[in-house]
Each structure stands twice: as structure tokens, then as C-alpha cells.
Amino acid sequence: MDETKLPDLTINGMGKASGGNYRKVEIEGIGSADGDVSCETFRANGVVTIKGNVRAGHFEMNGKMNGEGSLSAHSVVAEGHLNLRGRMHGDEVKLNGYVKLQGDCEAERFYLNGGFTVEGLLNGGTIDIVLYGRGQAKEIGGESIQVQKSRNPSGWSRMFAWIIPAFEPHLFAGTIEGDDIRLEETTADTVRGNRVYIGPGCNIARVEYISELVVHPDASVTEQFRS
């Protein structure tokens, strides 16, 4: 189908639509789509339910979204609460709030301020996480991985108190593997990398490193191995 002839999907207030191929999807208020949605741009502000997969060039969401499938877009910008039963894929992913994925998350550049649960693998070239709540992933892999606790959580946490579960900012992961790794407030079974910094609040069972390992006095590492 010629993309110039694709229809737009617009919902203002409350509405429901079928899935399909669209040029632009714009939802303002409370809206839902039954089935897969494919579009050039997807913008939602409010409460959204997608009963299928979403594929977009650019995806932008502000509010709360529940998706029964996966999300794939060149760029993803989400502020609020994003809950997907599937996986997420994007070249650049920027999340501000809380995200829960039952599948994997793959992004060339992944930035998150808030809290998250990824039941599968979180994989990216650059992974930069600022924790305002609890983070959890089965595995994390990337070239550059940085996890830090927010330095000024008070105003932000009040604004998003309804979104982020009431847990202390801390990351729980099985395995974390990358080239450059800097961690704070992290509990993990294994951390494996070239240059590794284990910062305050960390509890790591095993660290495997190639060139450099720095362990903060307020961190715990049970085993250290140099490759």
C-alpha cells in the first residue's frame, strides 16, 4: 500500500478503534485499539490499551499504556507507566517513569529514569539507568552500562509516586555483562566486563574482569577473578 494514502487514527476523549496500518496515530484521553497497529508516528497522552503489537517509526507516550504484544520503533519516548506483555525494540529508547516487560528489551541506546522490570534480557550498546525505584532484569548486556541512584529524588518521586512501586532505589539482576560497567545500588550474581566499577550499595557474588576493577568501600564482592 502507498504510504501517502494511509489513513490517520485520531481519538480524542474516549474511543476505540481496530488495528491496522496508519500514517499517524494520535490518542488524547482514554483509547484502545483491537489488534496490531503499524504507523509512522504514534503519540498518546492519557490511558491507552493496545490489544496487539505496535510498530512505529517514532513512538511517544505520556500517561499509562498497557500492551498485550510487543513494541518496535526507531525511537521510543515514554513518560509514565508502560506495561507490555511482549518485548521492546528500538534504536533509541528514553523512559521516564516505570516500565514492565514480560519479554526482552533491545536498544542501541537505552536511557531510563525511574524503575523497571524486564523479565528477559536487557541488551543495548549504551545503557544508562538512574534509579528512583526498584529495577529488575534477568540479564543485562551492553558495551557501556551505568546504573546509579538518583541524587535528588524528592520532587521527582512525589510526582510519580502513583507509578513507581514503593521500593528503595536498587537494581536486582542475575548477570551483568559489558565492556565498561559502573554500578551503584546493585545486587547481582555475576558481573563480567573489561573495566568494572562496583560502587556504593552493591552486593555482587562474583566479578570477572579483564583490565580494571575498582570496588567501593561500601560495596561487597564475594569473589573476584581476573581473566
N, CA, C and O of each residue as an XYZ file, in Angstrom:
908
protein
N       0.848     -1.202      0.000
C       0.000      0.000      0.000
C       0.878      1.245      0.000
O       1.882      1.305      0.710
N       0.491      2.250     -0.810
C       1.227      3.507     -0.846
C       1.080      4.220      0.502
O      -0.034      4.509      0.938
N       2.219      4.502      1.162
C       2.173      5.088      2.495
C       1.503      6.453      2.499
O       0.936      6.854      3.515
N       1.559      7.194      1.354
C       0.942      8.510      1.318
C      -0.572      8.428      1.407
O      -1.224      9.428      1.708
N      -1.139      7.269      1.156
C      -2.582      7.103      1.190
C      -3.067      6.433      2.470
O      -4.257      6.155      2.616
N      -2.156      6.177      3.389
C      -2.563      5.564      4.647
C      -3.412      6.533      5.453
O      -3.123      7.729      5.470
N      -4.447      6.050      6.118
C      -5.291      6.932      6.929
C      -4.629      7.258      8.256
O      -3.684      6.591      8.679
N      -5.139      8.290      8.902
C      -4.734      8.630     10.255
C      -5.748      8.060     11.238
O      -6.923      7.902     10.907
N      -5.284      7.750     12.457
C      -6.171      7.328     13.539
C      -6.086      8.368     14.639
O      -5.019      8.592     15.212
N      -7.214      9.005     14.934
C      -7.260     10.037     15.956
C      -8.370      9.730     16.946
O      -9.517      9.517     16.554
N      -8.033      9.707     18.226
C      -9.008      9.514     19.295
C      -8.863     10.668     20.272
O      -7.785     10.898     20.821
N      -9.953     11.390     20.485
C      -9.989     12.477     21.461
C     -11.094     12.183     22.468
O     -12.237     11.921     22.091
N     -10.743     12.228     23.755
C     -11.736     11.908     24.780
C     -11.719     10.430     25.095
O     -10.798      9.938     25.746
N     -12.740      9.717     24.633
C     -12.809      8.263     24.795
C     -13.123      7.651     23.451
O     -13.971      8.152     22.712
N     -12.432      6.555     23.130
C     -12.689      5.931     21.846
C     -12.030      4.580     21.710
O     -11.153      4.207     22.489
N     -12.476      3.855     20.701
C     -11.966      2.513     20.433
C     -11.853      2.348     18.931
O     -12.727      2.773     18.175
N     -10.758      1.724     18.509
C     -10.535      1.536     17.079
C      -9.989      0.147     16.826
O      -9.573     -0.557     17.746
N      -9.999     -0.228     15.565
C      -9.429     -1.513     15.188
C      -7.948     -1.331     14.880
O      -7.488     -0.214     14.642
N      -7.211     -2.426     14.887
C      -5.817     -2.366     14.484
C      -5.725     -2.141     12.985
O      -6.736     -2.138     12.282
N      -4.502     -1.953     12.502
C      -4.327     -1.744     11.075
C      -3.103     -0.919     10.777
O      -2.282     -0.644     11.653
N      -2.992     -0.521      9.503
C      -1.881      0.300      9.046
C      -2.335      1.756      8.956
O      -3.335      2.073      8.313
N      -1.580      2.626      9.613
C      -1.934      4.034      9.648
C      -0.708      4.891      9.345
O       0.433      4.440      9.454
N      -0.977      6.141      8.960
C       0.119      7.098      8.814
C       0.479      7.654     10.191
O       1.625      7.551     10.630
N      -0.506      8.242     10.865
C      -0.304      8.774     12.209
C      -1.374      8.214     13.145
O      -2.535      8.057     12.769
N      -0.947      7.918     14.372
C      -1.874      7.545     15.433
C      -1.737      8.567     16.548
O      -0.651      8.760     17.093
N      -2.846      9.222     16.887
C      -2.838     10.216     17.957
C      -4.009      9.935     18.890
O      -5.168      9.938     18.475
N      -3.685      9.692     20.160
C      -4.696      9.381     21.171
C      -4.569     10.383     22.302
O      -3.506     10.525     22.905
N      -5.652     11.069     22.580
C      -5.698     12.058     23.647
C      -6.880     11.710     24.539
O      -8.033     11.926     24.167
N      -6.585     11.162     25.735
C      -7.664     10.757     26.636
C      -7.578      9.283     26.961
O      -6.530      8.795     27.385
N      -8.679      8.567     26.765
C      -8.742      7.137     27.031
C      -9.078      6.435     25.725
O     -10.169      6.614     25.182
N      -8.145      5.637     25.219
C      -8.354      4.988     23.936
C      -7.799      3.590     23.906
O      -6.925      3.232     24.695
N      -8.323      2.794     22.977
C      -7.849      1.422     22.817
C      -7.896      1.033     21.349
O      -8.660      1.590     20.561
N      -7.060      0.064     21.004
C      -7.040     -0.482     19.647
C      -7.047     -1.994     19.737
O      -6.252     -2.580     20.472
N      -7.941     -2.628     18.991
C      -8.050     -4.083     18.961
C      -7.224     -4.624     17.807
O      -7.647     -4.555     16.653
N      -6.052     -5.161     18.109
C      -5.206     -5.737     17.082
C      -3.898     -4.995     16.911
O      -3.633     -4.012     17.602
N      -3.081     -5.473     15.986
C      -1.774     -4.876     15.729
C      -1.930     -3.499     15.092
O      -2.844     -3.256     14.304
N      -1.012     -2.606     15.456
C      -1.004     -1.245     14.916
C       0.357     -0.973     14.291
O       1.393     -1.154     14.932
N       0.346     -0.533     13.024
C       1.575     -0.155     12.336
C       1.408      1.272     11.825
O       0.402      1.600     11.196
N       2.402      2.121     12.100
C       2.258      3.526     11.722
C       3.617      4.200     11.628
O       4.632      3.651     12.058
N       3.618      5.416     11.052
C       4.838      6.199     11.008
C       5.112      6.852     12.365
O       6.237      6.813     12.864
N       4.077      7.450     12.954
C       4.218      8.075     14.267
C       3.060      7.653     15.161
O       1.914      7.563     14.719
N       3.379      7.398     16.424
C       2.384      7.018     17.426
C       2.551      7.949     18.609
O       3.606      7.967     19.243
N       1.514      8.729     18.916
C       1.561      9.645     20.055
C       0.312      9.444     20.896
O      -0.808      9.462     20.387
N       0.524      9.250     22.202
C      -0.588      9.026     23.119
C      -0.386      9.842     24.371
O       0.720      9.930     24.904
N      -1.467     10.437     24.835
C      -1.442     11.224     26.065
C      -2.698     10.856     26.849
O      -3.797     11.310     26.531
N      -2.520     10.020     27.889
C      -3.672      9.569     28.660
C      -3.529      8.118     29.059
O      -2.465      7.683     29.499
N      -4.615      7.368     28.901
C      -4.631      5.945     29.247
C      -4.945      5.161     27.980
O      -5.988      5.361     27.357
N      -4.031      4.265     27.603
C      -4.134      3.580     26.318
C      -4.002      2.079     26.511
O      -3.194      1.613     27.314
N      -4.806      1.324     25.762
C      -4.705     -0.132     25.729
C      -4.569     -0.576     24.277
O      -5.392     -0.219     23.433
N      -3.533     -1.351     23.991
C      -3.320     -1.889     22.652
C      -3.377     -3.406     22.733
O      -2.534     -4.029     23.379
N      -4.366     -4.000     22.081
C      -4.535     -5.451     22.129
C      -3.823     -6.100     20.948
O      -4.427     -6.780     20.118
N      -2.521     -5.864     20.909
C      -1.708     -6.399     19.827
C      -0.331     -5.780     19.865
O       0.066     -5.201     20.877
N       0.409     -5.895     18.762
C       1.748     -5.335     18.648
C       1.686     -3.916     18.096
O       0.744     -3.544     17.395
N       2.714     -3.131     18.428
C       2.842     -1.781     17.881
C       4.163     -1.685     17.141
O       5.222     -2.000     17.683
N       4.084     -1.242     15.888
C       5.291     -0.979     15.105
C       5.196      0.451     14.583
O       4.226      0.814     13.918
N       6.210      1.258     14.888
C       6.156      2.668     14.511
C       7.547      3.181     14.186
O       8.551      2.629     14.635
N       7.588      4.254     13.394
C       8.855      4.937     13.196
C       9.251      5.670     14.464
O      10.377      5.546     14.946
N       8.294      6.446     15.003
C       8.508      7.172     16.253
C       7.339      6.883     17.185
O       6.178      7.008     16.796
N       7.655      6.494     18.424
C       6.631      6.190     19.431
C       6.817      7.135     20.600
O       7.918      7.280     21.131
N       5.708      7.787     21.002
C       5.759      8.726     22.123
C       4.519      8.534     22.980
O       3.397      8.518     22.472
N       4.730      8.386     24.294
C       3.633      8.127     25.200
C       3.810      8.912     26.483
O       4.908      8.984     27.034
N       2.706      9.509     26.962
C       2.702     10.240     28.223
C       1.441      9.822     28.974
O       0.327     10.134     28.553
N       1.623      9.115     30.090
C       0.473      8.635     30.847
C       0.636      7.173     31.211
O       1.612      6.793     31.858
N      -0.318      6.351     30.796
C      -0.272      4.928     31.102
C      -0.688      4.133     29.881
O      -1.693      4.439     29.239
N       0.097      3.102     29.562
C      -0.228      2.249     28.431
C      -0.044      0.792     28.795
O       0.976      0.405     29.365
N      -1.045     -0.016     28.460
C      -0.975     -1.468     28.569
C      -0.998     -2.055     27.172
O      -1.903     -1.777     26.386
N      -0.004     -2.866     26.869
C       0.062     -3.506     25.562
C       0.111     -5.012     25.705
O       0.890     -5.545     26.495
N      -0.727     -5.703     24.933
C      -0.761     -7.158     25.004
C       0.271     -7.802     24.095
O       0.412     -9.025     24.088
N       0.989     -7.002     23.336
C       2.011     -7.527     22.443
C       3.350     -6.862     22.670
O       3.709     -6.529     23.800
N       4.100     -6.667     21.565
C       5.432     -6.077     21.621
C       5.418     -4.681     21.016
O       4.468     -4.284     20.342
N       6.493     -3.950     21.272
C       6.657     -2.596     20.738
C       7.974     -2.523     19.989
O       9.027     -2.867     20.527
N       7.907     -2.071     18.739
C       9.104     -1.900     17.931
C       9.040     -0.537     17.260
O       8.068     -0.223     16.574
N      10.083      0.280     17.460
C      10.121      1.618     16.872
C      11.564      2.073     16.762
O      12.425      1.623     17.517
N      11.827      2.977     15.809
C      13.172      3.529     15.702
C      13.503      4.328     16.965
O      14.602      4.211     17.506
N      12.554      5.134     17.429
C      12.752      5.901     18.653
C      11.538      5.726     19.550
O      10.397      5.752     19.088
N      11.805      5.545     20.850
C      10.753      5.379     21.846
C      10.979      6.413     22.944
O      12.054      6.472     23.542
N       9.959      7.223     23.203
C       9.990      8.191     24.293
C       8.732      7.981     25.119
O       7.623      8.173     24.620
N       8.891      7.592     26.370
C       7.729      7.298     27.211
C       7.905      7.922     28.575
O       8.968      7.821     29.188
N       6.851      8.569     29.048
C       6.843      9.154     30.380
C       5.572      8.690     31.079
O       4.461      8.965     30.625
N       5.753      7.984     32.187
C       4.598      7.453     32.899
C       4.784      5.977     33.185
O       5.829      5.558     33.683
N       3.762      5.187     32.867
C       3.772      3.756     33.169
C       3.520      2.988     31.879
O       2.453      3.103     31.277
N       4.501      2.211     31.462
C       4.412      1.416     30.242
C       4.510     -0.054     30.606
O       5.500     -0.495     31.191
N       3.471     -0.813     30.255
C       3.379     -2.230     30.620
C       3.135     -3.036     29.353
O       2.105     -2.866     28.701
N       4.075     -3.917     28.995
C       3.967     -4.720     27.784
C       4.114     -6.197     28.114
O       4.994     -6.593     28.877
N       3.239     -7.003     27.528
C       3.369     -8.452     27.696
C       4.459     -9.030     26.805
O       4.939    -10.136     27.052
N       4.847     -8.309     25.793
C       5.859     -8.791     24.860
C       7.209     -8.159     25.108
O       7.618     -7.965     26.253
N       7.900     -7.837     24.023
C       9.248     -7.293     24.090
C       9.261     -5.872     23.543
O       8.272     -5.402     22.979
N      10.389     -5.198     23.715
C      10.566     -3.853     23.188
C      11.846     -3.788     22.382
O      12.881     -4.312     22.792
N      11.766     -3.133     21.221
C      12.947     -2.972     20.374
C      12.951     -1.555     19.825
O      11.940     -1.071     19.316
N      14.105     -0.893     19.933
C      14.234      0.447     19.374
C      15.682      0.833     19.223
O      16.545      0.327     19.939
N      15.958      1.743     18.279
C      17.315      2.253     18.150
C      17.667      3.103     19.372
O      18.740      2.962     19.959
N      16.736      3.988     19.741
C      16.937      4.817     20.926
C      15.680      4.759     21.787
O      14.578      5.025     21.307
N      15.849      4.410     23.058
C      14.735      4.279     23.990
C      14.991      5.194     25.175
O      16.017      5.077     25.845
N      14.052      6.115     25.437
C      14.147      7.023     26.571
C      12.884      6.866     27.416
O      11.776      7.131     26.949
N      13.063      6.435     28.657
C      11.941      6.139     29.537
C      12.060      6.958     30.814
O      13.129      7.047     31.419
N      10.950      7.549     31.208
C      10.909      8.365     32.413
C       9.669      7.934     33.198
O       8.554      8.353     32.886
N       9.869      7.096     34.218
C       8.742      6.561     34.967
C       8.979      5.106     35.323
O      10.003      4.760     35.912
N       8.023      4.254     34.962
C       8.149      2.834     35.287
C       7.747      2.006     34.075
O       6.714      2.263     33.458
N       8.561      1.013     33.736
C       8.270      0.136     32.607
C       8.349     -1.309     33.063
O       9.239     -1.689     33.824
N       7.399     -2.113     32.583
C       7.396     -3.543     32.868
C       7.251     -4.303     31.566
O       6.301     -4.094     30.811
N       8.218     -5.201     31.305
C       8.218     -6.022     30.095
C       8.286     -7.485     30.490
O       9.108     -7.879     31.317
N       7.409     -8.291     29.888
C       7.493     -9.726     30.117
C       8.519    -10.377     29.199
O       8.919    -11.518     29.428
N       8.946     -9.664     28.168
C       9.945    -10.188     27.248
C      11.264     -9.441     27.367
O      11.568     -8.855     28.406
N      12.051     -9.470     26.281
C      13.345     -8.813     26.241
C      13.195     -7.343     25.861
O      12.158     -6.913     25.356
N      14.256     -6.590     26.119
C      14.350     -5.205     25.667
C      15.680     -5.034     24.948
O      16.739     -5.280     25.525
N      15.625     -4.612     23.683
C      16.831     -4.408     22.892
C      16.838     -2.984     22.351
O      15.877     -2.550     21.717
N      17.920     -2.266     22.603
C      18.043     -0.887     22.129
C      19.503     -0.550     21.921
O      20.361     -0.966     22.701
N      19.790      0.205     20.867
C      21.156      0.656     20.668
C      21.558      1.623     21.774
O      22.687      1.600     22.265
N      20.597      2.484     22.157
C      20.822      3.435     23.263
C      19.605      3.377     24.172
O      18.483      3.633     23.735
N      19.828      3.040     25.440
C      18.743      2.860     26.399
C      18.971      3.775     27.593
O      19.982      3.662     28.286
N      18.025      4.687     27.832
C      18.107      5.621     28.949
C      16.838      5.494     29.788
O      15.730      5.528     29.252
N      16.999      5.348     31.097
C      15.835      5.227     31.962
C      16.040      6.002     33.248
O      17.076      5.884     33.903
N      15.045      6.791     33.598
C      14.976      7.449     34.892
C      13.723      6.942     35.582
O      12.613      7.271     35.162
N      13.879      6.146     36.634
C      12.699      5.626     37.319
C      12.932      4.227     37.841
O      13.930      3.957     38.509
N      11.998      3.334     37.528
C      12.083      1.940     37.932
C      11.646      1.046     36.792
O      10.989      1.504     35.858
N      12.006     -0.235     36.860
C      11.670     -1.112     35.736
C      11.713     -2.576     36.158
O      12.367     -2.955     37.130
N      10.989     -3.379     35.386
C      11.078     -4.832     35.469
C      11.164     -5.374     34.052
O      10.242     -5.182     33.258
N      12.262     -6.050     33.726
C      12.431     -6.725     32.443
C      12.625     -8.199     32.759
O      13.669     -8.598     33.274
N      11.623     -9.001     32.451
C      11.679    -10.408     32.834
C      12.645    -11.204     31.975
O      13.016    -12.323     32.331
N      13.055    -10.644     30.853
C      14.025    -11.305     29.987
C      15.369    -10.599     30.022
O      15.882    -10.279     31.094
N      15.945    -10.354     28.831
C      17.255     -9.739     28.669
C      17.116     -8.262     28.339
O      16.332     -7.893     27.465
N      17.863     -7.420     29.024
C      18.006     -6.011     28.683
C      19.342     -5.866     27.980
O      20.397     -6.051     28.587
N      19.293     -5.534     26.691
C      20.500     -5.530     25.881
C      20.597     -4.219     25.104
O      19.615     -3.766     24.515
N      21.788     -3.611     25.107
C      21.967     -2.372     24.367
C      23.420     -2.018     24.188
O      24.295     -2.570     24.855
N      23.677     -1.081     23.269
C      25.026     -0.579     23.122
C      25.393      0.265     24.325
O      26.402      0.025     24.989
N      24.551      1.267     24.600
C      24.697      2.123     25.770
C      23.481      1.953     26.662
O      22.348      2.107     26.206
N      23.709      1.636     27.929
C      22.627      1.504     28.903
C      22.923      2.450     30.054
O      23.936      2.306     30.739
N      22.042      3.412     30.266
C      22.233      4.429     31.301
C      20.965      4.474     32.149
O      19.909      4.882     31.666
N      21.064      4.062     33.397
C      19.902      3.941     34.277
C      20.107      4.784     35.521
O      21.127      4.667     36.200
N      19.141      5.630     35.815
C      19.098      6.375     37.075
C      17.893      5.857     37.848
O      16.754      6.014     37.408
N      18.139      5.248     38.986
C      17.093      4.580     39.746
C      16.396      5.539     40.707
O      17.028      6.190     41.539
N      15.080      5.603     40.567
C      14.227      6.283     41.543
C      13.377      5.262     42.296
O      12.677      5.604     43.250
N      13.447      4.015     41.860
C      12.713      2.924     42.481
C      13.437      1.626     42.162
O      14.606      1.635     41.775
N      12.753      0.535     42.323
C      13.361     -0.766     42.123
C      13.521     -1.096     40.638
O      12.651     -0.801     39.819
N      14.662     -1.716     40.316
C      14.905     -2.214     38.969
C      15.187     -3.699     39.015
O      15.802     -4.194     39.960
N      14.738     -4.412     37.993
C      14.931     -5.859     37.977
C      15.047     -6.354     36.544
O      14.248     -5.986     35.684
N      16.049     -7.193     36.294
C      16.244     -7.804     34.989
C      16.924     -9.152     35.172
O      17.772     -9.323     36.048
N      16.542    -10.100     34.338
C      17.184    -11.407     34.398
C      18.645    -11.308     33.978
O      19.529    -11.851     34.641
N      18.893    -10.605     32.862
C      20.251    -10.383     32.378
C      20.346     -8.985     31.787
O      19.376     -8.467     31.234
N      21.523     -8.379     31.907
C      21.799     -7.085     31.295
C      23.098     -7.202     30.524
O      24.111     -7.645     31.065
N      23.070     -6.803     29.255
C      24.265     -6.866     28.434
C      24.412     -5.622     27.585
O      23.427     -5.121     27.042
N      25.642     -5.112     27.460
C      25.865     -3.924     26.645
C      27.330     -3.550     26.597
O      28.149     -4.114     27.323
N      27.664     -2.586     25.731
C      29.042     -2.105     25.664
C      29.348     -1.218     26.865
O      30.351     -1.416     27.552
N      28.483     -0.243     27.114
C      28.645      0.668     28.243
C      27.398      0.579     29.119
O      26.285      0.828     28.654
N      27.590      0.224     30.388
C      26.463      0.051     31.310
C      26.716      0.906     32.544
O      27.742      0.766     33.210
N      25.781      1.783     32.840
C      25.889      2.612     34.036
C      24.570      2.573     34.799
O      23.504      2.825     34.237
N      24.658      2.257     36.080
C      23.488      2.240     36.959
C      23.826      3.082     38.174
O      24.816      2.830     38.861
N      22.995      4.084     38.437
C      23.244      4.926     39.601
C      21.932      5.276     40.290
O      20.859      5.260     39.685
N      22.052      5.587     41.556
C      20.899      6.012     42.342
C      20.708      7.509     42.164
O      21.676      8.268     42.112
N      19.450      7.927     42.072
C      19.165      9.346     41.921
C      19.759     10.137     43.077
O      19.693      9.721     44.233
N      20.338     11.282     42.744
C      20.922     12.148     43.758
C      19.888     13.111     44.355
O      20.115     13.677     45.425
N      18.769     13.297     43.675
C      17.765     14.254     44.143
C      16.373     13.714     43.841
O      15.700     14.215     42.941
N      15.934     12.704     44.577
C      14.699     12.017     44.226
C      13.416     12.659     44.732
O      12.332     12.259     44.306
N      13.498     13.638     45.622
C      12.309     14.059     46.368
C      11.191     14.593     45.485
O      10.077     14.069     45.507
N      11.482     15.638     44.703
C      10.421     16.213     43.888
C       9.931     15.257     42.818
O       8.728     15.130     42.594
N      10.858     14.589     42.161
C      10.508     13.651     41.096
C       9.671     12.510     41.651
O       8.676     12.117     41.040
N      10.066     11.967     42.815
C       9.369     10.804     43.362
C       7.942     11.164     43.791
O       7.037     10.335     43.690
N       7.741     12.388     44.264
C       6.377     12.786     44.614
C       5.500     12.857     43.369
O       4.331     12.470     43.398
N       6.064     13.345     42.295
C       5.305     13.485     41.065
C       4.874     12.127     40.508
O       3.771     11.987     39.979
N       5.763     11.118     40.633
C       5.497      9.809     40.046
C       5.234      8.742     41.100
O       5.445      7.557     40.844
N       4.775      9.146     42.284
C       4.532      8.176     43.358
C       3.484      7.148     42.970
O       3.526      6.014     43.446
N       2.542      7.527     42.111
C       1.482      6.599     41.692
C       1.979      5.601     40.653
O       1.299      4.618     40.360
N       3.150      5.847     40.101
C       3.662      4.989     39.031
C       4.663      3.976     39.554
O       4.553      2.786     39.259
N       5.634      4.433     40.323
C       6.758      3.591     40.715
C       6.462      2.899     42.042
O       6.103      3.563     43.015
N       6.608      1.579     42.096
C       6.387      0.865     43.357
C       7.254      1.428     44.481
O       8.371      1.891     44.253
N       6.720      1.379     45.687
C       7.396      1.996     46.840
C       8.525      1.105     47.347
O       8.407      0.469     48.394
N       9.620      1.066     46.590
C      10.818      0.347     46.994
C      11.993      1.316     46.973
O      11.994      2.296     46.229
N      12.993      1.024     47.804
C      14.227      1.799     47.745
C      14.877      1.604     46.373
O      14.807      0.511     45.812
N      15.508      2.648     45.828
C      16.184      2.507     44.534
C      17.280      1.439     44.596
O      18.295      1.625     45.269
N      17.078      0.347     43.911
C      18.050     -0.749     43.905
C      17.779     -1.636     42.705
O      16.629     -1.884     42.343
N      18.866     -2.113     42.088
C      18.766     -2.997     40.938
C      19.074     -4.429     41.350
O      20.037     -4.689     42.071
N      18.237     -5.357     40.879
C      18.456     -6.783     41.087
C      18.587     -7.451     39.719
O      17.703     -7.326     38.872
N      19.693     -8.157     39.512
C      19.932     -8.801     38.224
C      20.666    -10.117     38.437
O      21.365    -10.300     39.434
N      20.495    -11.035     37.479
C      21.239    -12.281     37.517
C      22.663    -12.062     37.040
O      23.614    -12.210     37.807
N      22.808    -11.704     35.754
C      24.118    -11.479     35.150
C      24.162    -10.110     34.495
O      23.210     -9.711     33.825
N      25.262     -9.386     34.685
C      25.506     -8.109     34.025
C      26.820     -8.238     33.280
O      27.849     -8.534     33.887
N      26.799     -8.020     31.969
C      27.999     -8.232     31.163
C      28.172     -7.094     30.172
O      27.237     -6.736     29.456
N      29.380     -6.523     30.135
C      29.661     -5.436     29.206
C      31.135     -5.125     29.141
O      31.959     -5.838     29.715
N      31.471     -4.045     28.429
C      32.862     -3.611     28.319
C      33.194     -2.677     29.481
O      34.054     -2.985     30.306
N      32.508     -1.535     29.539
C      32.655     -0.598     30.651
C      31.414     -0.681     31.529
O      30.301     -0.455     31.055
N      31.599     -1.003     32.802
C      30.476     -1.187     33.717
C      30.695     -0.351     34.971
O      31.740     -0.445     35.614
N      29.696      0.472     35.316
C      29.711      1.254     36.549
C      28.385      1.042     37.256
O      27.322      1.339     36.710
N      28.456      0.530     38.468
C      27.243      0.151     39.180
C      27.172      0.810     40.546
O      28.180      0.980     41.231
N      25.958      1.174     40.923
C      25.629      1.568     42.291
C      24.347      0.839     42.680
O      23.540      0.490     41.818
N      24.164      0.613     43.960
C      22.915      0.050     44.482
C      22.431     -1.135     43.635
O      21.295     -1.162     43.163
N      23.327     -2.106     43.459
C      23.032     -3.258     42.601
C      23.342     -4.550     43.322
O      24.385     -4.683     43.962
N      22.430     -5.503     43.216
C      22.661     -6.870     43.681
C      22.635     -7.784     42.461
O      21.658     -7.803     41.712
N      23.715     -8.544     42.264
C      23.805     -9.408     41.086
C      24.593    -10.672     41.416
O      25.451    -10.676     42.299
N      24.284    -11.738     40.690
C      25.036    -12.984     40.837
C      26.423    -12.855     40.212
O      27.428    -13.196     40.835
N      26.466    -12.351     38.956
C      27.733    -12.258     38.229
C      27.819    -10.933     37.484
O      26.870    -10.523     36.816
N      28.964    -10.267     37.604
C      29.271     -9.090     36.801
C      30.528     -9.413     36.008
O      31.548     -9.808     36.573
N      30.444     -9.242     34.698
C      31.561     -9.639     33.834
C      31.854     -8.506     32.858
O      30.972     -8.083     32.111
N      33.125     -8.002     32.862
C      33.439     -6.904     31.964
C      34.920     -6.652     31.836
O      35.737     -7.346     32.441
N      35.263     -5.640     31.035
C      36.649     -5.243     30.845
C      37.079     -4.307     31.969
O      37.986     -4.619     32.741
N      36.413     -3.152     32.049
C      36.643     -2.203     33.138
C      35.379     -2.171     33.993
O      34.289     -1.894     33.491
N      35.530     -2.455     35.281
C      34.367     -2.617     36.157
C      34.543     -1.760     37.406
O      35.579     -1.804     38.069
N      33.512     -0.984     37.709
C      33.473     -0.206     38.954
C      32.260     -0.673     39.746
O      31.128     -0.585     39.272
N      32.501     -1.166     40.946
C      31.441     -1.610     41.844
C      31.290     -0.548     42.923
O      32.129     -0.433     43.817
N      30.210      0.226     42.832
C      30.038      1.387     43.677
C      29.277      1.107     44.962
O      28.995     -0.047     45.284
N      28.947      2.159     45.690
C      28.280      2.008     46.985
C      26.918      1.334     46.859
O      26.183      1.531     45.891
N      26.613      0.532     47.872
C      25.326     -0.140     47.909
C      25.248     -1.405     47.085
O      24.171     -1.985     46.949
N      26.380     -1.853     46.522
C      26.375     -3.048     45.670
C      26.674     -4.302     46.493
O      27.423     -4.271     47.469
N      26.070     -5.389     46.068
C      26.314     -6.711     46.656
C      26.429     -7.704     45.507
O      25.422     -8.166     44.972
N      27.659     -8.026     45.135
C      27.927     -8.846     43.953
C      28.579    -10.159     44.390
O      29.561    -10.159     45.132
N      28.025    -11.267     43.924
C      28.580    -12.565     44.298
C      29.908    -12.836     43.578
O      30.848    -13.349     44.184
N      29.983    -12.493     42.288
C      31.173    -12.837     41.516
C      31.440    -11.747     40.477
O      30.540    -11.337     39.744
N      32.693    -11.284     40.426
C      33.103    -10.313     39.415
C      34.225    -10.920     38.589
O      35.214    -11.408     39.137
N      34.071    -10.890     37.275
C      35.104    -11.318     36.343
C      35.484    -10.104     35.496
O      34.622     -9.509     34.849
N      36.781     -9.728     35.493
C      37.193     -8.535     34.777
C      38.474     -8.811     34.011
O      39.189     -9.771     34.298
N      38.763     -7.948     33.016
C      39.937     -8.124     32.172
C      41.040     -7.143     32.546
O      42.161     -7.560     32.840
N      40.741     -5.845     32.540
C      41.818     -4.866     32.726
C      41.751     -4.110     34.050
O      42.794     -3.767     34.606
N      40.536     -3.839     34.576
C      40.471     -2.987     35.766
C      39.236     -3.314     36.594
O      38.145     -3.534     36.067
N      39.442     -3.340     37.907
C      38.341     -3.495     38.844
C      38.542     -2.555     40.019
O      39.598     -2.554     40.652
N      37.517     -1.750     40.310
C      37.520     -0.863     41.470
C      36.279     -1.199     42.293
O      35.164     -1.240     41.774
N      36.496     -1.436     43.582
C      35.398     -1.764     44.487
C      35.320     -0.700     45.574
O      36.292     -0.470     46.294
N      34.183     -0.061     45.690
C      33.975      0.978     46.696
C      33.969      0.352     48.089
O      33.531     -0.787     48.244
N      34.451      1.080     49.112
C      34.447      0.539     50.478
C      33.053      0.153     50.978
O      32.924     -0.718     51.837
N      32.009      0.800     50.443
C      30.648      0.484     50.865
C      29.979     -0.534     49.950
O      28.752     -0.600     49.875
N      30.792     -1.326     49.255
C      30.277     -2.391     48.391
C      30.824     -3.727     48.857
O      31.846     -3.799     49.540
N      30.112     -4.793     48.469
C      30.530     -6.145     48.828
C      30.674     -6.991     47.569
O      29.749     -7.090     46.762
N      31.856     -7.602     47.413
C      32.122     -8.539     46.314
C      32.680     -9.811     46.932
O      33.724     -9.787     47.584
N      31.983    -10.919     46.725
C      32.386    -12.177     47.342
C      33.596    -12.794     46.649
O      34.535    -13.235     47.312
N      33.578    -12.828     45.289
C      34.668    -13.434     44.535
C      35.103    -12.497     43.426
O      34.270    -11.866     42.774
N      36.430    -12.405     43.209
C      36.989    -11.601     42.130
C      37.903    -12.470     41.292
O      38.732    -13.210     41.822
N      37.745    -12.373     39.954
C      38.585    -13.148     39.043
C      39.037    -12.246     37.908
O      38.231    -11.548     37.290
N      40.343    -12.270     37.641
C      40.878    -11.523     36.511
C      41.157    -12.484     35.357
O      41.846    -13.491     35.525
N      40.615    -12.160     34.194
C      40.777    -13.039     33.032
C      42.120    -12.803     32.348
O      42.428    -13.455     31.350
